[in-house]
Amino acid sequence: MLHPTPGDLRAALSCYADAVIEDERHSTPDTVRRREDTAYTLCVMTGVNDVRQALHTADTLLRTGAPKVTTLPKGGRRSAPTRPKRTDTAAV
């Protein structure tokens, strides 16, 4: 599962709500597609296959605090973790 930031979750929830309202107001192939796309996005972000479950999961993550996401440094790659240098010379 991705670990979306609270801001990303709120933005996705807002987009989904806007899509649902617009589709309910005046349904067209474009509004249906937008509703489906935003539902899919929420499902991917929350790691579930049903939009109702995605809404519940997103609400739970926001209520309990979504995991913090670390950003990659410039260049898009993390450096390999360094191991502490051995100070003894004993064979292992």
C-alpha positions in Angstrom: 0.0 0.0 0.0 1.1 3.5 -0.7 1.5 5.7 2.3 -0.2 8.9 1.3 0.3 12.1 3.2 -2.8 13.6 5.0 -2.7 16.4 2.4 -2.9 13.9 -0.5 -5.7 12.1 1.2 -7.7 15.2 1.7 -7.1 16.3 -1.9 -8.3 12.9 -3.2 -11.3 12.9 -1.0 -12.2 16.4 -2.2 -11.8 15.5 -5.8 -14.0 12.4 -5.3 -16.7 14.5 -3.5 -16.7 17.1 -6.3 -16.9 14.3 -9.0 -19.9 12.7 -7.2 -21.7 16.0 -6.8 -21.2 16.9 -10.4 -22.3 13.5 -11.6 -25.4 13.5 -9.4 -26.2 17.0 -10.6 -25.9 16.3 -14.3 -24.6 12.9 -15.4 -22.7 12.8 -18.6 -20.1 10.3 -19.9 -17.4 12.7 -18.7 -18.8 13.1 -15.2 -19.2 9.3 -14.9 -15.6 8.8 -16.0 -14.3 11.4 -13.5 -16.2 9.8 -10.7 -14.8 6.4 -11.6 -11.3 7.8 -12.0 -11.3 9.5 -8.6 -12.8 6.4 -6.9 -10.0 4.4 -8.4 -7.4 6.8 -7.2 -8.8 6.6 -3.6 -8.8 2.8 -3.8 -5.1 2.8 -5.0 -4.1 5.3 -2.3 -5.7 3.2 0.5 -5.0 -0.3 -0.8 -8.6 -1.5 -1.2 -10.8 -2.5 -4.1 -14.1 -0.8 -3.0 -14.7 2.9 -2.9 -16.8 2.7 0.2 -13.9 0.9 2.0 -11.5 3.4 0.5 -13.5 6.3 2.0 -13.6 4.5 5.4 -9.8 3.8 5.3 -9.0 7.3 4.2 -11.1 8.7 7.1 -9.4 6.3 9.5 -5.9 7.3 8.3 -6.8 11.0 8.7 -8.2 10.4 12.2 -5.4 8.3 13.4 -2.6 10.1 11.5 -1.4 8.8 8.2 2.2 7.6 8.3 4.8 10.2 7.6 6.3 9.9 4.1 9.9 10.7 3.6 10.8 12.4 0.4 13.7 11.3 -1.8 16.7 13.6 -2.0 17.4 15.6 -5.2 18.1 13.1 -8.0 15.4 10.7 -6.8 17.5 8.1 -5.2 18.5 7.3 -1.7 22.0 6.5 -0.9 22.7 3.0 0.4 22.7 2.7 4.2 26.2 2.8 5.6 27.4 0.1 8.0 29.4 1.0 11.0 33.1 0.3 10.6 34.4 -2.7 12.5 36.8 -1.7 15.2 37.9 -5.2 16.2 40.0 -7.5 14.0 38.6 -10.8 15.3 37.4 -13.2 12.7 33.7 -13.8 12.5 
